[in-house]
Amino acid sequence: MAYGIQVTKEGYEKLKKELEELQGPTRMRVADAIREAKSHGDLRENSAYHEAKLNQTRLESRISELEKAVLHARIVEKNDVETGFAQLGSIVTVFDIEFDEEIIITLVGSFEADASKDFVSIGSPLGEGLVGKPVGETVEIIAPAGTSKYKIIKIVG
């Protein structure tokens, strides 16, 4: 992360919001769960206590990860006009040749990726294959699930 992670402005705000939530209310809930579990007595055989401590470890790890991401984030502005090449923040319409369907995806940084919202990381096979490519080009993506071909139809941003 020495060179920073690329994120959109929206992605940066989302990271900051998650960090604030985890550092505040979530951390308090985990601390309360630990206190509650401690009150049940012998900690050696107290599964609620061990679960709460495990949750605390996971939480602190995520907080540390987010703090580093926010510290080293490099916000990349996106344009809301049609451009010639796919880049971080671009909304790319591609045609999946194998499945004969059109797909609209948004190219985002790795911390913003969310397949359920069609936010594709520029570090993923599909994202890497699209970045820097112009409208009209057909790209072949080699992924663990196999090889796919997409034709770039439109790029906005």
C-alpha positions, -999 to 999 in steps of 0.1 A, spaced: 0 0 0 30 23 -1 19 37 -34 -18 41 -23 -49 23 -33 -70 38 -60 -106 46 -50 -134 67 -63 -147 96 -41 -178 75 -33 -156 45 -24 -134 67 -1 -165 81 17 -178 45 21 -145 34 36 -145 63 61 -181 56 71 -174 19 77 -143 28 98 -163 53 119 -190 27 125 -165 0 135 -145 23 157 -176 36 175 -209 16 179 -195 -18 167 -165 -16 190 -188 -8 219 -211 -37 212 -182 -61 211 -168 -47 244 -203 -51 260 -204 -87 248 -170 -94 264 -182 -79 297 -214 -99 296 -196 -131 289 -170 -124 317 -198 -121 342 -208 -157 336 -178 -170 355 -150 -194 346 -134 -181 313 -116 -213 304 -149 -231 295 -169 -200 286 -177 -203 249 -195 -169 248 -164 -152 261 -141 -170 235 -166 -161 207 -167 -124 219 -128 -123 220 -127 -138 185 -151 -112 173 -129 -85 189 -98 -98 171 -117 -98 138 -130 -63 144 -96 -48 153 -81 -65 122 -107 -49 100 -103 -15 117 -65 -17 111 -71 -26 75 -95 3 69 -72 28 87 -44 19 64 -67 21 34 -80 55 43 -45 67 51 -31 56 17 -61 61 -5 -57 79 -37 -90 94 -49 -94 92 -86 -120 115 -100 -143 101 -126 -160 119 -155 -197 117 -162 -191 120 -200 -185 93 -226 -148 87 -230 -127 65 -252 -110 42 -227 -120 23 -196 -105 35 -164 -112 35 -126 -147 49 -121 -158 41 -156 -192 26 -163 -186 1 -190 -212 -16 -211 -199 -49 -225 -215 -76 -246 -208 -111 -233 -203 -131 -265 -207 -165 -249 -240 -158 -231 -253 -133 -258 -261 -106 -232 -252 -70 -224 -237 -63 -190 -232 -29 -174 -204 -28 -148 -186 -1 -129 -148 -3 -126 -137 3 -90 -108 -2 -66 -104 -34 -47 -120 -21 -15 -151 -11 -34 -157 -43 -54 -191 -58 -50 -203 -83 -75 -239 -80 -64 -239 -44 -75 -218 -50 -106 -188 -31 -91 -158 -49 -106 -123 -44 -92 -97 -31 -116 -75 -58 -100 -98 -86 -110 -93 -105 -143 -122 -87 -159 -112 -53 -146 -76 -57 -157 -88 -68 -191 -110 -38 -196 -87 -10 -182 -72 11 -210 -93 -6 -237 -113 15 -261 -150 12 -272 -154 -14 -299 -125 -37 -288 -131 -73 -280 -112 -85 -249 -105 -121 -239 -105 -126 -201 -88 -156 -186 -102 -163 -152 -102 -194 -129 -137 -203 -142 -124 -203 -178 -120 -179 -207 -146 -154 -217 -149 -128 -245 -165 -94 -242 -170 -66 -267 -169 -31 -252 -200 -13 -263 -199 20 -243 -177 37 -217 -189 65 -195 -165 82 -171 
